[in-house]
């Protein structure tokens, strides 16, 4: 049985093989076919050299991957920090692409790769998450909550909020607001409708 089956190609065995690896591989095959004196020793020598080349190639590949991972980590931090600090304001794909000094299409690809989501979807989730905190922790009118979290109108905010949470902002506030904040609403000097029988949150 031959030491190496000659029907295998370099591409099949080593998809990223360099030219010198190809030469070594062919030398091994040639020695196996000719079988001159000491051909087995020569084959072993060629195989050791080939293995060494493969290991070096793999090490370089790992280094490149490590550098790529570091770049991705840096890009992710820059993107996440910018969104966290500016989600209240208008942010466009063009703005984000300029932040990384890349084209819009390249930024979109980078974003999906790093966040497993589209930029617009991720930004919307950040805004809604912060709006949920505001609804629970404050007595701000819903319109203010919308504007403070980057939404252009309370109606658009309301439709997006209900689509993502199954509740309107008002319903969410009624279900999740702490008793302390509910008391603050009742005691608000601008609300003097205690005799109307309306729930305080209906004014927000």
BAVOZA-103876 format. One line per 3 residues: for each residue x, y, z of C-alpha. Coordinates in pm, 1 decimal. Layout:
<atoms>
X Y Z; ...
</atoms>
This chain:
<atoms>
0.0 0.0 0.0; 151.5 338.8 -96.5; 249.9 573.9 183.8
46.7 859.0 29.0; -248.7 815.5 -203.3; -153.9 1028.9 -503.0
-512.2 1109.3 -600.8; -532.7 1368.1 -318.8; -458.2 1722.6 -429.4
-293.3 2001.5 -232.4; -620.2 2196.0 -233.5; -804.3 1902.6 -78.3
-548.0 1848.0 196.2; -435.0 2203.8 264.5; -685.3 2462.5 135.6
-461.0 2751.7 244.8; -133.0 2582.1 140.1; 145.6 2801.9 12.0
360.3 2733.3 -296.3; 650.9 2584.1 -98.7; 409.2 2342.4 67.8
288.6 2238.7 -276.2; 649.6 2166.4 -381.0; 712.2 1954.2 -70.4
390.6 1763.9 -122.4; 482.6 1684.1 -482.0; 833.3 1578.4 -371.7
682.6 1327.7 -129.8; 459.6 1184.3 -402.8; 748.0 1164.7 -646.0
972.1 980.2 -397.1; 691.0 736.2 -321.2; 649.2 661.1 -692.5
1020.8 629.5 -785.8; 1129.1 434.7 -476.0; 1500.2 496.9 -520.7
1758.4 406.6 -254.6; 1670.9 549.6 84.7; 1339.8 680.5 -54.9
1164.6 610.0 277.1; 1414.2 826.9 465.3; 1368.3 1100.2 208.1
990.9 1077.4 237.0; 1010.4 1107.3 613.8; 1233.0 1411.5 574.9
991.0 1570.8 328.7; 697.5 1490.9 556.6; 867.3 1652.0 857.4
933.6 1965.7 653.7; 574.9 1963.6 529.8; 438.7 1927.0 882.9
659.6 2214.0 997.4; 525.1 2434.0 716.5; 167.6 2341.6 807.3
221.9 2430.1 1173.7; 380.6 2762.7 1082.3; 92.3 2837.8 846.9
-162.7 2754.6 1117.8; 18.2 2975.0 1369.9; 9.3 3268.3 1129.3
-358.4 3202.4 1063.0; -432.3 3204.4 1436.5; -244.0 3533.1 1475.8
-444.8 3688.6 1193.3; -768.2 3566.1 1349.6; -661.8 3702.0 1688.8
-589.1 4041.1 1534.2; -926.0 4032.7 1359.2; -1099.6 3950.0 1689.8
-923.4 4243.0 1859.5; -1032.6 4474.8 1579.3; -1391.1 4351.6 1610.3
-1382.2 4402.8 1987.0; -1253.0 4758.5 1946.6; -1514.2 4837.6 1681.9
-1792.2 4693.1 1898.7; -1690.3 4910.2 2192.8; -1675.4 5225.7 1980.4
-2018.9 5153.8 1832.6; -2184.2 5056.0 2161.5; -2039.4 5356.2 2346.9
-2154.0 5598.2 2077.8; -2507.8 5458.8 2076.0; -2526.6 5453.9 2455.8
-2416.1 5818.0 2476.3; -2623.0 5949.0 2184.5; -2937.9 5735.8 2151.6
-3147.2 6037.8 2258.2; -3038.2 6221.6 1941.6; -3080.6 6141.6 1571.9
-2818.0 5885.9 1465.2; -2784.8 5777.7 1103.6; -2598.8 5496.3 931.0
-2384.1 5761.9 764.7; -2289.5 5903.9 1106.2; -2185.6 5561.0 1230.1
-1990.0 5479.0 914.6; -1793.7 5802.5 950.5; -1722.5 5713.2 1312.4
-1533.2 5403.5 1193.6; -1403.5 5570.2 874.8; -1571.1 5309.5 653.4
-1846.3 5305.9 391.6; -2210.7 5261.8 491.8; -2222.9 4912.2 341.1
-1904.7 4810.3 524.6; -2037.0 4948.9 851.9; -2363.7 4756.2 810.1
-2168.8 4434.7 755.6; -1946.9 4503.8 1058.3; -2247.8 4583.2 1274.7
-2440.4 4267.9 1186.3; -2126.7 4057.8 1240.8; -2057.2 4208.7 1584.8
-2411.9 4256.2 1718.9; -2610.4 3989.8 1532.8; -2870.5 4257.0 1453.4
-2922.8 4544.3 1212.4; -2822.6 4893.2 1323.2; -3176.3 5035.7 1309.6
-3322.1 4742.9 1503.9; -3051.1 4759.5 1771.0; -3088.6 5136.8 1811.1
-3464.8 5100.4 1846.8; -3422.0 4836.1 2118.9; -3182.5 5061.8 2311.3
-3427.7 5351.0 2294.6; -3722.8 5137.5 2402.0; -3524.1 4984.9 2691.1
-3434.5 5329.9 2822.4; -3791.4 5450.5 2774.2; -3912.6 5156.0 2982.6
-3680.5 5266.5 3263.0; -3818.5 5620.5 3240.3; -4177.8 5498.8 3250.4
-4111.5 5298.4 3564.6; -3885.5 5542.1 3749.2; -4033.6 5881.7 3663.1
-4360.8 6067.8 3633.2; -4266.1 6242.1 3309.4; -4548.9 6273.7 3056.1
-4532.1 6002.3 2790.2; -4463.0 6262.6 2522.0; -4154.1 6372.9 2714.4
-4044.7 6012.7 2760.2; -4067.8 5965.2 2383.8; -3873.9 6280.4 2296.0
-3610.9 6221.4 2564.7; -3534.1 5879.9 2417.0; -3488.4 5978.3 2053.9
-3841.8 5940.0 1917.5; -3977.5 6218.6 1700.6; -4336.6 6184.2 1822.3
-4531.8 6016.5 2100.5; -4760.0 5839.6 1850.4; -4466.8 5672.5 1674.2
-4315.0 5587.1 2012.1; -4644.6 5437.1 2124.3; -4682.4 5217.3 1816.7
-4324.7 5086.6 1838.0; -4349.4 5034.3 2213.8; -4670.9 4832.1 2187.5
-4534.8 4624.6 1900.0; -4228.6 4528.7 2105.3; -4391.2 4487.5 2448.4
-4756.2 4407.0 2383.6; -4862.1 4703.9 2599.1; -4899.8 5074.9 2535.3
-4661.2 5302.2 2729.7; -4945.9 5400.6 2961.5; -5044.1 5039.3 3024.5
-4682.3 4948.6 3089.5; -4647.5 5233.9 3338.9; -4963.1 5130.6 3522.0
-4840.5 4772.0 3547.5; -4480.1 4842.1 3647.4; -4452.5 5179.2 3818.9
-4349.7 5166.4 4184.2; -4598.0 5277.7 4455.4; -4370.2 5569.6 4545.1
-4393.7 5712.5 4196.0; -4768.2 5657.3 4188.0; -4794.7 5859.7 4510.7
-4589.2 6135.9 4351.1; -4839.5 6153.2 4068.0; -5134.6 6177.3 4306.2
-4966.8 6452.6 4507.2; -4861.8 6653.2 4200.1; -4991.1 7009.9 4262.2
-5082.2 7042.2 3895.2; -5334.6 6757.1 3923.1; -5649.9 6850.7 4113.2
-5887.2 6592.9 3981.9; -5904.7 6363.5 4285.1; -6283.5 6384.7 4284.8
-6314.3 6278.7 3921.3; -6240.4 5917.0 4001.6; -5977.9 5893.1 3725.6
-5656.8 5695.6 3774.6; -5361.5 5935.6 3812.7; -5172.1 5775.6 3527.0
-5446.4 5876.2 3283.7; -5301.0 6228.0 3295.2; -4954.9 6115.1 3182.8
</atoms>
